[in-house]
Amino acid sequence: EDAKTTDWIAEGDGDDGWLTPTVDHNPRAPTTRVAIRHRKGQTINLFVDGEPVNALAFEGTRSPEKGRFAVSQWRGVPLQNEKTVLSAEIVNSFGVVNETIERDVYFTNTPTRVELVETESSLVADGRTRPVVAIRVLDRNNRPLREGVSGEFQLNAPYQSAAQLQQQQLNQLTGLGTSSARWVVEGSDGIARIELAPTMVSGSLRLDFFFDDGEIRREQELQTWIVPGDIEWTVVGLAEGSIGARTVADNMERAGRFDSDIGEKARVALYAKGRVLGKFLTTIAYDSAKQRDDQRVLGTLDPNAYYTVFGDASSRRFDAASREKLYVRIETSTFYALYGDFETGFDQTNLARYNRTATGVKAEARFGQVQAQGFAAEIAT
């Protein structure tokens, strides 16, 4: 509730003491409002870190027509340090201090660490909605940061920040340079919601956060898991053949020898995606005439063969990328395995990093706090 608009008299009587700031108060600016309930006839002496508050900050004392209590209020009370101690002397009508009360108020712009808020997150890969990662940003006192504080982070491939992609589109029009992915705290509970671009790839999601307090730069890695969404069966097929002098191989754009499982006069291609037994999301792709030598890993275009101009920072991604004729991927909420093109993703260690693209078998699983991944591929170099 906003202390600026609260009618403290309407709140009624109660225990004497602080009405605002509350124990968990998270101010947006280095000032705060103060309201203290006390008995009629009493006065309040307010101090900030032991120094009397400027008299101009005092708004006055209000009391109801009927009742034995009153409320004294101040505005624009300065918060000069990261931790400010407010103290108030409750003085009776004889000038004697009945009680001294204190309240600690924290104001900081420096994040120290983040934690995942699973109840506020929505991590589903259905290709339509944006997955949301909710984090709580904390300072060195483990208190949530105020609204408006922001910072940078990085994502592991193939996931992308939706806001960063939008900014890149805008930069294409304005001529500005590239921008980094950022989080922004919203509200007083220190929560920042990071929206990802829609994806159909489930699996391990890693976010790297960077904190700089002017003296030390720290990094923190946060791990979670994106689960496959409820996707209806999709099946796309192609079958073709030829009779005569020209074969299917003659009509295909290729660089080298033609290799097909069913000969040069026919071709079969298939893409299918859907759930099996209600649990296993399965993706299968097959092309009998796919030429391995003409394919690039992860389906990227050969810049020497094509000159594509989108003009809007677009990027091409394939749901079933494979240099081989066959692609298979099986996913659950805690596990996936695939045969096709992939990125190894062994980049979480300092002494044994191995991050490159390959074609082969890869699997990854997560059970509670235990996570395992592995791959097998024939590497040329």
C-alpha positions, -999 to 999 in steps of 0.1 A, spaced: 0 0 0 13 35 -9 22 54 23 17 87 5 -20 81 0 -28 61 31 -53 76 55 -37 66 88 -65 80 109 -90 58 90 -68 28 99 -80 32 135 -63 28 168 -37 2 177 -3 -3 192 19 28 193 49 28 170 58 28 133 31 29 107 56 36 79 83 27 69 75 -9 75 101 -36 83 103 -47 47 101 -12 32 119 -9 -1 122 28 -11 125 37 -47 144 70 -39 168 80 -12 140 95 9 111 81 28 78 91 45 74 85 82 42 80 102 41 72 139 10 64 160 10 76 196 -14 89 223 -30 123 222 -10 149 240 23 132 232 49 146 208 76 129 187 112 138 182 125 121 150 162 114 143 181 101 113 213 83 122 213 102 155 207 136 139 174 155 143 152 156 112 148 190 95 117 207 109 105 215 74 100 177 68 73 176 95 38 175 81 20 177 114 0 157 138 -36 144 131 -61 129 154 -97 117 151 -126 136 165 -133 106 188 -104 85 200 -74 86 222 -46 83 195 -29 106 171 -5 102 141 25 123 134 39 124 98 70 135 80 79 135 43 112 136 24 132 121 53 167 116 38 183 81 35 220 91 33 236 56 37 229 21 25 215 15 60 197 43 77 186 41 113 155 61 121 148 67 158 118 84 175 114 96 210 78 95 223 75 124 247 46 128 271 28 160 281 53 165 310 83 165 286 95 131 297 105 105 271 82 75 275 98 53 249 124 54 221 117 33 190 140 25 161 135 13 125 163 3 100 157 14 64 179 0 35 184 18 2 209 4 -23 214 3 -60 240 -25 -60 229 -61 -68 250 -89 -52 232 -120 -62 200 -134 -77 178 -164 -69 152 -182 -91 116 -176 -82 100 -208 -96 64 -198 -86 66 -168 -109 84 -185 -138 68 -201 -168 94 -223 -186 75 -241 -214 88 -246 -250 58 -247 -273 70 -224 -301 42 -199 -294 45 -183 -260 74 -166 -244 91 -185 -216 95 -164 -185 123 -166 -160 115 -148 -127 145 -139 -105 147 -120 -72 177 -96 -71 192 -91 -37 218 -68 -22 246 -78 1 222 -77 31 199 -103 13 173 -76 8 154 -72 -25 165 -43 -47 142 -14 -55 122 -10 -86 141 2 -117 175 -13 -109 188 -32 -140 217 -53 -151 231 -75 -178 230 -112 -183 238 -139 -209 219 -170 -221 232 -203 -234 223 -211 -270 198 -216 -286 178 -194 -262 175 -157 -267 161 -127 -248 129 -114 -263 136 -78 -253 171 -80 -268 157 -92 -301 132 -64 -302 160 -39 -295 181 -54 -323 152 -49 -347 149 -13 -336 186 -7 -339 184 -18 -376 161 12 -381 180 37 -360 215 27 -370 226 21 -334 250 -6 -323 242 -40 -308 226 -42 -273 230 -67 -245 203 -87 -228 192 -69 -196 169 -75 -166 149 -48 -148 134 -50 -113 97 -44 -112 78 -37 -80 90 -36 -44 98 -73 -40 129 -72 -61 116 -95 -88 127 -91 -124 109 -111 -151 131 -122 -181 111 -130 -212 127 -154 -237 119 -156 -274 94 -184 -282 113 -217 -287 105 -254 -294 137 -266 -278 135 -279 -242 164 -287 -220 189 -270 -197 187 -232 -195 217 -213 -181 218 -176 -173 250 -158 -164 247 -126 -144 274 -99 -139 276 -77 -108 300 -47 -105 301 -26 -74 329 -4 -87 356 -24 -71 349 -60 -77 332 -77 -107 314 -109 -98 296 -135 -119 268 -159 -109 253 -187 -130 217 -197 -126 204 -230 -140 169 -242 -146 151 -264 -171 127 -256 -199 100 -284 -203 84 -293 -237 49 -278 -242 17 -295 -253 22 -297 -290 -3 -314 -313 9 -339 -339 24 -323 -370 32 -345 -400 46 -332 -433 57 -356 -460 70 -356 -495 74 -384 -520 85 -379 -556 98 -400 -585 107 -396 -621 103 -416 -653 124 -408 -683 158 -394 -691 160 -369 -662 161 -383 -627 155 -368 -593 192 -364 -589 194 -343 -621 168 -318 -608 185 -314 -574 209 -286 -565 240 -304 -553 278 -300 -553 290 -336 -554 281 -372 -559 244 -381 -554 236 -404 -525 201 -417 -520 187 -446 -500 161 -454 -527 180 -447 -559 183 -418 -582 147 -418 -595 129 -414 -562 129 -394 -531 110 -396 -497 111 -368 -471 92 -367 -438 89 -344 -407 68 -354 -377 64 -340 -342 41 -349 -314 37 -368 -282 40 -406 -278 23 -423 -249 13 -388 -236 48 -382 -221 75 -384 -248 76 -354 -272 92 -369 -303 106 -351 -334 115 -372 -364 129 -359 -398 141 -380 -427 152 -372 -462 163 -400 -484 181 -377 -508 198 -353 -484 235 -349 -494 258 -347 -464 285 -328 -482 260 -301 -492 248 -295 -456 262 -272 -430 260 -280 -393 228 -267 -376 213 -259 -411 232 -226 -415 234 -211 -449 267 -212 -469 276 -175 -474 296 -184 -505 265 -201 -521 237 -177 -511 234 -140 -504 205 -135 -481 194 -100 -472 166 -98 -446 174 -63 -434 159 -69 -399 185 -89 -380 166 -121 -386 182 -154 -378 173 -188 -393 168 -218 -370 158 -254 -378 137 -276 -356 153 -308 -370 188 -298 -381 210 -327 -392 237 -332 -418 226 -369 -419 194 -381 -436 178 -389 -402 170 -366 -372 154 -379 -340 148 -361 -307 129 -374 -277 120 -351 -248 104 -352 -214 102 -327 -185 136 -339 -172 154 -355 -201 161 -352 -238 182 -372 -263 188 -366 -299 205 -378 -330 214 -350 -354 233 -316 -352 240 -301 -319 262 -278 -299 283 -297 -273 277 -270 -246 306 -282 -224 314 -246 -212 306 -247 -175 341 -255 -164 373 -235 -165 398 -262 -173 379 -285 -196 358 -263 -219 347 -279 -251 322 -259 -271 316 -267 -308 290 -280 -332 289 -316 -343 266 -343 -357 260 -373 -336 242 -383 -304 236 -361 -274 216 -365 -242 210 -345 -211 190 -351 -179 182 -333 -147 169 -350 -115 165 -326 -87 200 -310 -81 218 -337 -101 224 -329 -138 242 -350 -164 250 -346 -200 270 -363 -227 275 -367 -264 292 -389 -290 303 -377 -324 330 -382 -349 350 -351 -351 371 -344 -382 397 -322 -364 
